[in-house]
Amino acid sequence: MNQSDKAWLAGLSAMALWIWARDLAWLSQAAGTLPILVSLAWFTWLVSPWQLATTRRPISMLPLAASALLIVTGTISNLTILLAIAWALGLQAWINSRFQSQTRNKANRLLLLTVMAFPWMALDGDLVSTIFRLSAAQFSESIFSFIGFAVERSGTNLWIQGLPVTVNEACSGLGVLQAAMIAGVVLLEALVSKNNHFWMQVPLLIVAAWTANALRVIVISIAALTWGTEFAAGPFHTWGGMGVLLVVFGLSWGLIEWQQKRTTS
């Protein structure tokens, strides 16, 4: 790599640090947020071998212009997701100018992993959190009512057999959700990278993540009904996030395998 490549990477590194440091509110969810940094490691490893092109191609101005616009918009609106996309576009522009077509194609397909490497879910996730919490509460109400339990619900607050269960911010599992999405993208690359169905499968990850989150609320509620609220709100609740990640792995695998069999039959 020449000096211009090193300068480009230094600029991307500085921008990445700025995105992480500009709003430290994610520190309150650090245990669930910091693991998303593994996304860049996955990206680097899955794209390898990184094969440099023999001749340097001109850097496309379109992604750079889009990146600049997103930086301005993201800074004004305080939306980290826009800054993450801007960073990914800057990386994409450099990769497309310096590497062979095979490397470029893999990097472009996996660019979502670089967007996932920033704490936008923890910082911008209020709407997502509300949707996940409310829909999980509604789903839990339906399930417990179906099996014969006395259930009342007001927003995200449930009373199951008289036991109060609140689907609060911790139950939205946003940090775990983003880590689960990263895991799902890696899983997709492993299963469908050799055909054109990669991006068609991405919406399935959202379905799997929502289902896993709803199951988490149901399992914690059952634990509270069976062993008491102290047990459910203690280590069981804390380690439930890891259980969600494992469930998302399983659900993603099953959904993708089903889709693959459907498309080949």
Secondary structure, DSSP 8 states (H G I E B T S, - for coil): --HHHHHHHHHHHHHHHHHHHS-GGGGGGHHHHGGGGHHHHHHHHHH-S--B-SS-----HHHHHHHHHHHHHHHHHT-HHHHHHHHHHHHHHHHHHHB-HHHHHHHHHTHHHHHTTSTHHHHHTHHHHHHHHHHHHHHHHHHHHHTT--EEEETTEEEETTEEEE--HHHH-HHHHHHHHHHHHHHHHHHHTTSS-HHHHHHHHHHHHHHHHHHHHHHHHHHHHHH-HHHHHTHHHHTHHHHHHHHHHHHHHHHHHHHHHHHH-
